Amino acid sequence: MPVELREYDTDKLKELKDSGDFDYVEEKTEPPSLFRRIWNYFISMLQKIFNAATGTPVGKVLIYIGLGVLLLVVIIKLLGINPRDVFYGTSDKGKAELDFFEENIHDLDFDQLLTEALTAQDYKLAIRLTYLKTLKLLSDRLLVDWEAGKTNYEYLNELKQAALRSSFKTLSYHFDYAWYGDFDVDEDIYKLSMQEAEKIAAKALKPQIKEEAA
């Protein structure tokens, strides 16, 4: 029986080789880094917690509440809203409510505003006006350089006289306590603020008296 010689189909061989179906060499993969393993573990834990929370009606409600709070925080940040205004609200008190850091204190009639605040027994507002009136006096005497946006600490550092610094520090404390502390402010606290303001006024005006006498 004659032997039939058969030739390989080179085109077919090339096609199979290029297809990769017969490539049995295993590719080496790098193991995940420590950070990747920690991140994967963190994600898996979050998924488990989320799945467990959403598995009950109460859990779903808590998830929705959490998402709502997160959305509210994002909106507040984007709009630049003061959170205190959201929860406590604001009241309109006319000129006395002008923001100290944006308005010129030299345009305010402090004596008239103080009279109105004391008549209404609004001691919280009276303390703020006393503080601003004192700051105006120090600015007029060139003992501080008034500028919108400055902090109490910056003004305190500008005062050179130790006695002025001590009284102004105490007055600033009463102002912060009354205006930002959300505490009930009574007449006694206002009187303490007035005592410090009077000390500052006496010390600030003393150089002027000497100059006029000379």
Secondary structure as the mmCIF struct_conf table of DSSP 4:
data_model
#
loop_
_struct_conf.conf_type_id
_struct_conf.id
_struct_conf.beg_label_comp_id
_struct_conf.beg_label_asym_id
_struct_conf.beg_label_seq_id
_struct_conf.end_label_comp_id
_struct_conf.end_label_asym_id
_struct_conf.end_label_seq_id
HELX_LH_PP_P HELX_LH_PP_P1 PRO A 2 LEU A 5
HELX_RH_AL_P HELX_RH_AL_P1 THR A 10 SER A 19
TURN_TY1_P TURN_TY1_P1 ASP A 21 PHE A 22
HELX_LH_PP_P HELX_LH_PP_P2 VAL A 25 LYS A 28
HELX_LH_PP_P HELX_LH_PP_P3 GLU A 30 SER A 33
HELX_RH_AL_P HELX_RH_AL_P2 LEU A 34 ALA A 53
TURN_TY1_P TURN_TY1_P2 THR A 54 GLY A 55
BEND BEND1 THR A 56 THR A 56
HELX_RH_AL_P HELX_RH_AL_P3 PRO A 57 LEU A 79
TURN_TY1_P TURN_TY1_P3 GLY A 80 GLY A 80
HELX_RH_AL_P HELX_RH_AL_P4 PRO A 83 TYR A 88
HELX_RH_3T_P HELX_RH_3T_P1 GLY A 94 GLU A 97
BEND BEND2 LEU A 98 LEU A 98
TURN_TY1_P TURN_TY1_P4 PHE A 100 GLU A 102
BEND BEND3 GLU A 103 GLU A 103
HELX_RH_3T_P HELX_RH_3T_P2 ILE A 105 ASP A 107
BEND BEND4 LEU A 108 LEU A 108
HELX_RH_AL_P HELX_RH_AL_P5 PHE A 110 THR A 119
TURN_TY1_P TURN_TY1_P5 ALA A 120 GLN A 121
HELX_RH_AL_P HELX_RH_AL_P6 TYR A 123 ASP A 140
TURN_TY1_P TURN_TY1_P6 ARG A 141 LEU A 142
BEND BEND5 LEU A 143 VAL A 144
TURN_TY1_P TURN_TY1_P7 ALA A 148 GLY A 149
HELX_RH_AL_P HELX_RH_AL_P7 ASN A 152 GLU A 158
HELX_RH_AL_P HELX_RH_AL_P8 ALA A 162 TYR A 180
BEND BEND6 GLY A 181 GLY A 181
HELX_RH_AL_P HELX_RH_AL_P9 GLU A 187 ALA A 213
#
